[in-house]
Amino acid sequence: MTTATKIKEISFAQRQRLLYIESMAYWEGTVGRNDVAKVFGISGNHITKDFTLYRKSFPQNLDYDVSIRAYKPAKKFKPQISNGSPEEYLSLLKTHTEIKSYDVISSITGTVSAFGIPPIKCNLEPPILRNVTRAISQKSSLVITYQTMKNAEASKKIIWPQSLIYSGYRWHARSFDEDEKAYKDFVLHRFGSSKVRHVTDVIDLPEDKRFNTFKKIQISPKNTLSESQKNAIAKEYGMLKSKGNWVWDVEIRECLIPYFLYWIRLDKPENHIYLSLNDQDIVKTYKFQ
């Protein structure tokens, strides 16, 4: 049996692990046995077999780096199981952030008809995303050109990407802006270019307090609704009873609150016909300016 045949006949679970191995190597620059074992919760023996199968099937893709005990993409790396698109990788990340699992069937087929509104088809060049994800993984900085909506022309910046953030409809790179000495969110699709900055001196970054601080937001059905309507809204948003009232307790990073309010349409609470913030000052403090 050829390795190509083996890849076609492996279980779905193993294929997901191989997809993870390939995606992490391609986008983040390294992947190790411990990483895979931690994500999928399986023994080292299974992981060893996965790496062996992948390397036999695609010998040109991974090189082992003894110094870090992990695999890196080889010079001739080419995605074989994934399609190598930013959309696929970001979709996996989005699913993981929502349900904390990579064990998700990406293409369910069956007899149930299901449709959704058309997604925004953003153009994101793979090298730009790859530089950002690897900078996060390797704790390095980037020189980028970035287009803001305040200035007519793009400008050059030096940033230290720390994390990817999904705001509900687009992706940002949470980064330290070396010029402005502050943490900011950069929309990935507004990068004109990105280049790894090779420096010998690594700056000591300050704490990102708005990222590390969590705040609890409480949301309830509007008092203008009937009890039956309140019960329906509570079920829709997974609310629980607290002191006789339905409450949706949301614990969220402080830097994400403006996005959350905008996404849930509570940045202008007077316009929302179903939901109400228990603390109206939240909007004054965190609404987009």
Residue, then its C-alpha position, 0 to 999 in steps of 0.5 A: m500500500t502506497t503512502a498516498t493510499k494510506i493518507k486517503e484511508i486514515s480515520f477522520a480523527q487522524r486526518q484532523r491531527l495531520l491537518y493540525i501538524e501541517s497548519m501549525a508548521y506552515w503558519e506558526g513556524t514550529v510544531g512538536r509532539n507535546d503540542v499535538a498531544k496537549v491539543f488532542g489529548i492522546s498519548g505520545n505513541h499516537i503522535t509519533k505514528d502521526f508524524t511518521l506517517y506525515r513525513k513518509s507521505f510528504p518527505q519534503n515538508l518537515d525538518y526536525d530541529v534538535s535544538i528546540r525538539a520540534y519540526k519546522p517547515a522545510k524550504k520546499f514545504k507545500p501544503q498537502i492536506s490543508n489548502g494553505s489559505p489564510e481563511e482555512y487557518l483563521s476558520l480553525l482558530k475561530t472554531h477553537t476560540e468558540i468551542k475550545s476544540y480542534d475536533v470539528i468536522s469542517s465539511i459536514t454533509g447530509t440531508v439537512s439543508a442549511f444556509g447563511i448570509p454571504p461572508i465578507k470575502c477579505n483578501l489576505e495575502p498568506p505571507i502577511l498572515r504567516n509573518v504575523t503568526r510566526a512573530i507571535s510564536q517566536k516573540s519577534s517584531l515586524v516592519i509593516t506598512y499599514q493603512t488607517m482610516k485616519n490618514a489618506e496614505a499607508s505608513k510604516k510601523i514597527i510592531w510586536p504581535q502578541s495575539l490574534i483577536y477575532s472581533g465578530y467579523r474580522w481579525h486583528a493582530r493585538s500588537f505593541d506599537e513601538d513608535e506609539k509605545a502602546y498596545k493596539d489592534f491592527v486589522l490584518h487585511r489593512f497590512g500592505s506588507s510585513k517583513v520580519r525584523h531581525v534585531t539582536d536587542v529584544i525590548d522589554l515590553p510593558e504589560d498589556k493591562r487591557f488584555n490581561t484584565f477581565k471584566k464581567i458584563q451583565i445583560s438582561p432582557k429589556n423590562t418592556l418585554s412580557e414575561s414570556q418574551k423575556n423567557a424566550i430571550a433568556k433561552e436564546y442567549g443562555m441566560l440564568k436566573s439571578k435574584g429573580n431576573w434573567v442575566w447573561d454573565v459575560e466575562i471578557r478581556e477589557c480590550l475586547i469590550p468595544y468589539f463585543l458591544y458593537w457586535i451585540r448591538l449594545d454600543k447604542p443600547e437605546n436602539h436595542i429592542y430586546l437586550s439591556l445592559n445592567d450597568q449603563d456606564i459600560v458603554k460610556t467607558y468602552k464604546f468606540q470613539 
